Amino acid sequence: MSKKKKHKNKITTQPQPRRLILAKQWIPAYNGKNMVRAYAKHFHVDMLCAIKDLEILGIAISDEYKQAVKRSIDDRARLKQKKKELSKIEACSEYAGYEDFEFIAGFTSGGMPYGLMREEALLF
């Protein structure tokens, strides 16, 4: 049986106290346009964590920017949820056969359609 290879280049996030110490050295050397994004990328944290850390260090970040980041994260989460639901519906469509329905009233929590079947509609 072969051994599992260990990932030598695995990047882990450092604890906040350590990040803050390193960031004090990193901030003066930074000369880019978007400090929050660069901090998040450099220290391998998300944008909200980067905003929080930079505020602790005394960097002023506008409320508009914070709200935009939060909206962006929420939008991505919603989009991911919609894609997940759509893939469930598409997976169920292979089994359920939408062509068998005259009218689809809705979907169960598992994603299966329910409604009026064509055979039932012919009886009316």
N, C-alpha and C positions, 0 to 999 in steps of 0.2 A: 504494500500500500504506500503510495507516495505521500510525502509530507506536504502540508500546505505552505505556500510561500508567504512570507510576511511582507507587508507593504512597507518599504523603507521610506517612501516619500509621503507618507500620510501626514496631512496638515491638520493640526488640532488648534483650537482656539485657546489662547492663554487666559488664565484667570484675570479678572478685572484689575486687581491691584498691580499685577505685573504689567498689564497693558498700559495702565496709566503712567507708570514709571517710564516705559519705553516711548510712550507717546510724547512725553515732555521733551525727549531728544529728537523725535521725528518731526514735530510741528515746526520748529525753526528751519529745518532743512527742506520742508515742503514748499514748493513754489508753483503748484498747479492751480486750476480754476475751481474745482469742486472738492473741498476738503473732506466733506462727509463721505462721499463715494470713495475717495482715495483711502481714507481711514478704514472704512469697511473692507475694502479689498486688501489693504496691507495687513490688517490684523485679523482677517478672516471672521468677521462678525456681520450681522445684518445691519441695515441702515438705521433702524430704530436704536439699536445698541450703540452704534457709532455716534448718533446724535446725543444720546445720554452721556456717553463718555466724554465727548467734546465739551458739553456743557459743564460737566464736572471740572474740566480743565480750564474753564473760563472763556471758551470760544463762544461768541454770540451767534445764535442761529435763529433766523426769523420764524415766527409762528406760521407764516404762509408756507414756508418750505417744509416744516414739520407736518402740517396738514396735507400737503401734496404727497409726501412720502407715505403717510398713513393711508391716503386714498389709493395710492398706487398699489400698496400691499393688499388692501382689501379688494381692489379690482382683480388682481391676479388670483386671489383665493376664490372669488366668485367665478372667474373664467375657468379655473381648474375644476370647480364643482360642476359647472355646466358641461364641460367636456366629459366628466365622469358619468353624469346622468345620460348624456347623449350616447356614450359608448354602451351603457347598459341597455338603452332602448334599442340601439342597433343590434346588440347581441341577442336581445329578446325577439327582434323582428325576424330573425332567421328561424326561430322556433314557432313563433305565434302566427306568422303569415298574415300580414295586414290585409291581404286581398280577400281573406275570409270574412272580414268585417264590413258591414254596410255602414255602420256608424260607431266610431270609437268614442266612448264617453269619458274615458280617462285611463290612468295607469295605476296598477297596484304599487305598494311600496317597493316591491321587488322589480318593478319595471314592466310587468306583463300588462298588455292592454285588456280592457274589458269594455263591453258595449253590446250592440245589436249585431248578431251574425246575419249573413246573407240568407241562410235557410230560414231563420226566424222572421226576417223581414218579408219573405215571400208568403208567410202564413197570414199576414195582415192584409 
